[in-house]
Amino acid sequence: MSHQRVVLLIMLLMAGTGLLDAGHADDAAQVHPVVGAVVSYLCFLWYRGDSDARGFPRSRWLSVAVVAFTVATIPYYLVRSRREGERGQALMTYAAYLAAAAFAVWVGMAIHIGLA
């Protein structure tokens, strides 16, 4: 699966979560662990594809950390896997990705409010 497709799936999942949160907060709370597991798996797919493309050796512990602590571990991976001049841009791109994920949740909520 391509990097772009993984990111698109995560954004769609986040928008769907926002849509569900806005309408059925009690039901959404039961779905959050499943959504978290799916997002962690998709982030691992991205990490695996990126590390393969860069020839970065994946350790067992870093792979476990990417699944268990995705938000904190991806920046560590980005710094370790990028060359000197690429690190800042990679971290800024990741920050933009996190902002886009939060925005996707908001869009899902806004869609529900607009449809109600």
ChimeraX commands (.cxc) that place a marker at each C-alpha (Angstrom):
marker #1 position 0.00,0.00,0.00 radius 0.5
marker #1 position 1.41,3.40,-0.93 radius 0.5
marker #1 position 2.30,6.10,1.59 radius 0.5
marker #1 position -0.38,8.40,0.22 radius 0.5
marker #1 position -3.07,5.73,0.42 radius 0.5
marker #1 position -2.21,4.97,4.06 radius 0.5
marker #1 position -2.40,8.67,4.97 radius 0.5
marker #1 position -5.70,9.03,3.07 radius 0.5
marker #1 position -7.18,6.05,4.92 radius 0.5
marker #1 position -6.13,7.54,8.26 radius 0.5
marker #1 position -7.72,10.89,7.36 radius 0.5
marker #1 position -10.96,9.20,6.28 radius 0.5
marker #1 position -11.00,7.16,9.48 radius 0.5
marker #1 position -10.45,10.32,11.56 radius 0.5
marker #1 position -13.27,12.14,9.73 radius 0.5
marker #1 position -15.56,9.16,10.31 radius 0.5
marker #1 position -14.63,9.19,13.99 radius 0.5
marker #1 position -15.50,12.88,14.20 radius 0.5
marker #1 position -18.81,12.23,12.47 radius 0.5
marker #1 position -19.63,9.49,14.97 radius 0.5
marker #1 position -18.43,11.54,17.95 radius 0.5
marker #1 position -20.68,14.46,17.06 radius 0.5
marker #1 position -23.79,12.35,16.81 radius 0.5
marker #1 position -23.38,9.51,19.24 radius 0.5
marker #1 position -20.71,10.30,21.83 radius 0.5
marker #1 position -21.57,7.30,24.02 radius 0.5
marker #1 position -21.37,4.85,21.14 radius 0.5
marker #1 position -18.22,6.52,19.82 radius 0.5
marker #1 position -16.44,5.97,23.13 radius 0.5
marker #1 position -16.81,2.23,22.62 radius 0.5
marker #1 position -15.35,2.45,19.11 radius 0.5
marker #1 position -12.28,4.53,20.04 radius 0.5
marker #1 position -10.08,1.57,21.09 radius 0.5
marker #1 position -10.77,-0.10,17.74 radius 0.5
marker #1 position -10.05,3.12,15.84 radius 0.5
marker #1 position -6.83,3.55,17.82 radius 0.5
marker #1 position -5.70,0.03,16.94 radius 0.5
marker #1 position -6.50,0.54,13.25 radius 0.5
marker #1 position -4.66,3.89,13.14 radius 0.5
marker #1 position -1.65,2.31,14.87 radius 0.5
marker #1 position -1.64,-0.50,12.32 radius 0.5
marker #1 position -1.89,1.96,9.41 radius 0.5
marker #1 position 0.95,4.03,10.88 radius 0.5
marker #1 position 3.01,0.86,11.15 radius 0.5
marker #1 position 2.31,0.11,7.48 radius 0.5
marker #1 position 3.57,3.61,6.63 radius 0.5
marker #1 position 6.67,3.11,8.81 radius 0.5
marker #1 position 7.41,-0.26,7.23 radius 0.5
marker #1 position 7.07,1.10,3.70 radius 0.5
marker #1 position 9.15,4.20,4.45 radius 0.5
marker #1 position 11.92,2.27,6.18 radius 0.5
marker #1 position 12.06,-0.25,3.31 radius 0.5
marker #1 position 12.24,2.57,0.74 radius 0.5
marker #1 position 15.10,4.23,2.65 radius 0.5
marker #1 position 16.93,1.03,3.49 radius 0.5
marker #1 position 16.60,1.81,7.20 radius 0.5
marker #1 position 16.99,-1.32,9.36 radius 0.5
marker #1 position 13.89,-1.84,11.53 radius 0.5
marker #1 position 14.57,-3.11,15.00 radius 0.5
marker #1 position 11.99,-5.16,16.84 radius 0.5
marker #1 position 11.74,-2.59,19.64 radius 0.5
marker #1 position 11.28,0.37,17.34 radius 0.5
marker #1 position 8.55,-1.54,15.48 radius 0.5
marker #1 position 6.77,-2.26,18.77 radius 0.5
marker #1 position 7.15,1.38,19.84 radius 0.5
marker #1 position 5.71,2.63,16.53 radius 0.5
marker #1 position 2.57,0.58,17.18 radius 0.5
marker #1 position 2.30,1.29,20.92 radius 0.5
marker #1 position 3.40,4.95,21.04 radius 0.5
marker #1 position 2.86,6.15,17.48 radius 0.5
marker #1 position 2.67,9.90,18.05 radius 0.5
marker #1 position 5.90,9.98,20.08 radius 0.5
marker #1 position 7.90,7.36,18.15 radius 0.5
marker #1 position 7.43,8.57,14.57 radius 0.5
marker #1 position 9.43,11.79,15.20 radius 0.5
marker #1 position 12.26,9.67,16.66 radius 0.5
marker #1 position 12.19,7.48,13.55 radius 0.5
marker #1 position 12.14,10.52,11.26 radius 0.5
marker #1 position 15.23,12.00,12.93 radius 0.5
marker #1 position 17.08,8.68,12.84 radius 0.5
marker #1 position 16.19,7.79,9.25 radius 0.5
marker #1 position 16.70,11.17,7.55 radius 0.5
marker #1 position 19.93,12.85,6.54 radius 0.5
marker #1 position 21.10,16.05,8.20 radius 0.5
marker #1 position 19.30,18.47,5.87 radius 0.5
marker #1 position 16.05,16.46,5.67 radius 0.5
marker #1 position 15.20,16.15,9.37 radius 0.5
marker #1 position 13.55,19.52,9.90 radius 0.5
marker #1 position 11.36,19.18,6.83 radius 0.5
marker #1 position 10.34,15.65,7.84 radius 0.5
marker #1 position 9.36,16.82,11.33 radius 0.5
marker #1 position 7.40,19.76,9.95 radius 0.5
marker #1 position 5.60,17.43,7.53 radius 0.5
marker #1 position 4.71,15.16,10.45 radius 0.5
marker #1 position 3.41,18.14,12.45 radius 0.5
marker #1 position 1.26,19.09,9.46 radius 0.5
marker #1 position -0.01,15.50,9.29 radius 0.5
marker #1 position -1.06,15.63,12.96 radius 0.5
marker #1 position -2.81,18.96,12.37 radius 0.5
marker #1 position -4.57,17.49,9.32 radius 0.5
marker #1 position -5.74,14.50,11.38 radius 0.5
marker #1 position -7.22,16.83,14.01 radius 0.5
marker #1 position -8.81,18.88,11.23 radius 0.5
marker #1 position -10.30,15.70,9.73 radius 0.5
marker #1 position -12.01,14.94,13.04 radius 0.5
marker #1 position -13.35,18.50,13.11 radius 0.5
marker #1 position -14.61,18.18,9.52 radius 0.5
marker #1 position -16.44,14.98,10.45 radius 0.5
marker #1 position -18.08,16.76,13.37 radius 0.5
marker #1 position -18.97,19.75,11.21 radius 0.5
marker #1 position -20.56,17.49,8.60 radius 0.5
marker #1 position -22.74,15.88,11.25 radius 0.5
marker #1 position -23.79,19.23,12.68 radius 0.5
marker #1 position -24.59,20.48,9.18 radius 0.5
marker #1 position -26.67,17.39,8.41 radius 0.5
marker #1 position -28.58,17.47,11.70 radius 0.5
marker link #1:1,2 radius 0.2
marker link #1:2,3 radius 0.2
marker link #1:3,4 radius 0.2
marker link #1:4,5 radius 0.2
marker link #1:5,6 radius 0.2
marker link #1:6,7 radius 0.2
marker link #1:7,8 radius 0.2
marker link #1:8,9 radius 0.2
marker link #1:9,10 radius 0.2
marker link #1:10,11 radius 0.2
marker link #1:11,12 radius 0.2
marker link #1:12,13 radius 0.2
marker link #1:13,14 radius 0.2
marker link #1:14,15 radius 0.2
marker link #1:15,16 radius 0.2
marker link #1:16,17 radius 0.2
marker link #1:17,18 radius 0.2
marker link #1:18,19 radius 0.2
marker link #1:19,20 radius 0.2
marker link #1:20,21 radius 0.2
marker link #1:21,22 radius 0.2
marker link #1:22,23 radius 0.2
marker link #1:23,24 radius 0.2
marker link #1:24,25 radius 0.2
marker link #1:25,26 radius 0.2
marker link #1:26,27 radius 0.2
marker link #1:27,28 radius 0.2
marker link #1:28,29 radius 0.2
marker link #1:29,30 radius 0.2
marker link #1:30,31 radius 0.2
marker link #1:31,32 radius 0.2
marker link #1:32,33 radius 0.2
marker link #1:33,34 radius 0.2
marker link #1:34,35 radius 0.2
marker link #1:35,36 radius 0.2
marker link #1:36,37 radius 0.2
marker link #1:37,38 radius 0.2
marker link #1:38,39 radius 0.2
marker link #1:39,40 radius 0.2
marker link #1:40,41 radius 0.2
marker link #1:41,42 radius 0.2
marker link #1:42,43 radius 0.2
marker link #1:43,44 radius 0.2
marker link #1:44,45 radius 0.2
marker link #1:45,46 radius 0.2
marker link #1:46,47 radius 0.2
marker link #1:47,48 radius 0.2
marker link #1:48,49 radius 0.2
marker link #1:49,50 radius 0.2
marker link #1:50,51 radius 0.2
marker link #1:51,52 radius 0.2
marker link #1:52,53 radius 0.2
marker link #1:53,54 radius 0.2
marker link #1:54,55 radius 0.2
marker link #1:55,56 radius 0.2
marker link #1:56,57 radius 0.2
marker link #1:57,58 radius 0.2
marker link #1:58,59 radius 0.2
marker link #1:59,60 radius 0.2
marker link #1:60,61 radius 0.2
marker link #1:61,62 radius 0.2
marker link #1:62,63 radius 0.2
marker link #1:63,64 radius 0.2
marker link #1:64,65 radius 0.2
marker link #1:65,66 radius 0.2
marker link #1:66,67 radius 0.2
marker link #1:67,68 radius 0.2
marker link #1:68,69 radius 0.2
marker link #1:69,70 radius 0.2
marker link #1:70,71 radius 0.2
marker link #1:71,72 radius 0.2
marker link #1:72,73 radius 0.2
marker link #1:73,74 radius 0.2
marker link #1:74,75 radius 0.2
marker link #1:75,76 radius 0.2
marker link #1:76,77 radius 0.2
marker link #1:77,78 radius 0.2
marker link #1:78,79 radius 0.2
marker link #1:79,80 radius 0.2
marker link #1:80,81 radius 0.2
marker link #1:81,82 radius 0.2
marker link #1:82,83 radius 0.2
marker link #1:83,84 radius 0.2
marker link #1:84,85 radius 0.2
marker link #1:85,86 radius 0.2
marker link #1:86,87 radius 0.2
marker link #1:87,88 radius 0.2
marker link #1:88,89 radius 0.2
marker link #1:89,90 radius 0.2
marker link #1:90,91 radius 0.2
marker link #1:91,92 radius 0.2
marker link #1:92,93 radius 0.2
marker link #1:93,94 radius 0.2
marker link #1:94,95 radius 0.2
marker link #1:95,96 radius 0.2
marker link #1:96,97 radius 0.2
marker link #1:97,98 radius 0.2
marker link #1:98,99 radius 0.2
marker link #1:99,100 radius 0.2
marker link #1:100,101 radius 0.2
marker link #1:101,102 radius 0.2
marker link #1:102,103 radius 0.2
marker link #1:103,104 radius 0.2
marker link #1:104,105 radius 0.2
marker link #1:105,106 radius 0.2
marker link #1:106,107 radius 0.2
marker link #1:107,108 radius 0.2
marker link #1:108,109 radius 0.2
marker link #1:109,110 radius 0.2
marker link #1:110,111 radius 0.2
marker link #1:111,112 radius 0.2
marker link #1:112,113 radius 0.2
marker link #1:113,114 radius 0.2
marker link #1:114,115 radius 0.2
marker link #1:115,116 radius 0.2
view
